[in-house]
């Protein structure tokens, strides 16, 4: 019997991340769930453990804080059970670019670009060496065609799309799949918060 890979999901406490957690749990994958909201993560983990008899680990982390990334990177580099990374954590800050504060700009870039890139870079060499695995980077349709009032978000998602396409070419033939999921407007907490 083949052991299913553990799935590492960022932004897992709600929305697309929680949906990915549910779908992989239903298929029998163990999970590592990462987000800032520990109470929501704990509730989701408890429900998934009970319903699907899988192992679910919760890691509370704020991916906009660069000091919290090294522990996650180490885990992705060295935990051979993790074979799938869902790079879902993201943030949308609505408003005209001229009205964005330096802190808001830095946070959005840190989460949507820096954290996503560092986590992918942490796991990709190990997956390529093992000849199997997947990285899914959550982009957006605005990565293809920017929208008024969310310029920075569109620019960060264009980066996600470009990085994913480049990684797909670079890792061709290694057995690792790289995918960009680019949803349209989706009713998630991120949309409500923006």
Secondary structure as the mmCIF struct_conf table of DSSP 4:
data_model
#
loop_
_struct_conf.conf_type_id
_struct_conf.id
_struct_conf.beg_label_comp_id
_struct_conf.beg_label_asym_id
_struct_conf.beg_label_seq_id
_struct_conf.end_label_comp_id
_struct_conf.end_label_asym_id
_struct_conf.end_label_seq_id
HELX_LH_PP_P HELX_LH_PP_P1 UNK A 2 UNK A 5
STRN STRN1 UNK A 6 UNK A 10
BEND BEND1 UNK A 11 UNK A 11
TURN_TY1_P TURN_TY1_P1 UNK A 12 UNK A 13
BEND BEND2 UNK A 14 UNK A 14
HELX_RH_AL_P HELX_RH_AL_P1 UNK A 15 UNK A 26
TURN_TY1_P TURN_TY1_P2 UNK A 27 UNK A 28
STRN STRN2 UNK A 31 UNK A 35
BEND BEND3 UNK A 36 UNK A 36
HELX_RH_AL_P HELX_RH_AL_P2 UNK A 38 UNK A 52
STRN STRN3 UNK A 56 UNK A 60
TURN_TY1_P TURN_TY1_P3 UNK A 63 UNK A 64
BEND BEND4 UNK A 65 UNK A 65
HELX_RH_3T_P HELX_RH_3T_P1 UNK A 66 UNK A 68
HELX_RH_AL_P HELX_RH_AL_P3 UNK A 69 UNK A 78
TURN_TY1_P TURN_TY1_P4 UNK A 80 UNK A 81
STRN STRN4 UNK A 82 UNK A 87
BEND BEND5 UNK A 95 UNK A 95
HELX_RH_3T_P HELX_RH_3T_P2 UNK A 97 UNK A 99
HELX_RH_AL_P HELX_RH_AL_P4 UNK A 102 UNK A 109
HELX_RH_PI_P HELX_RH_PI_P1 UNK A 110 UNK A 115
HELX_RH_AL_P HELX_RH_AL_P5 UNK A 116 UNK A 130
TURN_TY1_P TURN_TY1_P5 UNK A 131 UNK A 131
STRN STRN5 UNK A 133 UNK A 138
HELX_RH_3T_P HELX_RH_3T_P3 UNK A 141 UNK A 143
TURN_TY1_P TURN_TY1_P6 UNK A 144 UNK A 144
BEND BEND6 UNK A 145 UNK A 145
TURN_TY1_P TURN_TY1_P7 UNK A 148 UNK A 149
HELX_RH_AL_P HELX_RH_AL_P6 UNK A 151 UNK A 170
TURN_TY1_P TURN_TY1_P8 UNK A 171 UNK A 175
STRN STRN6 UNK A 176 UNK A 181
BEND BEND7 UNK A 185 UNK A 185
BEND BEND8 UNK A 188 UNK A 188
HELX_RH_AL_P HELX_RH_AL_P7 UNK A 189 UNK A 193
#
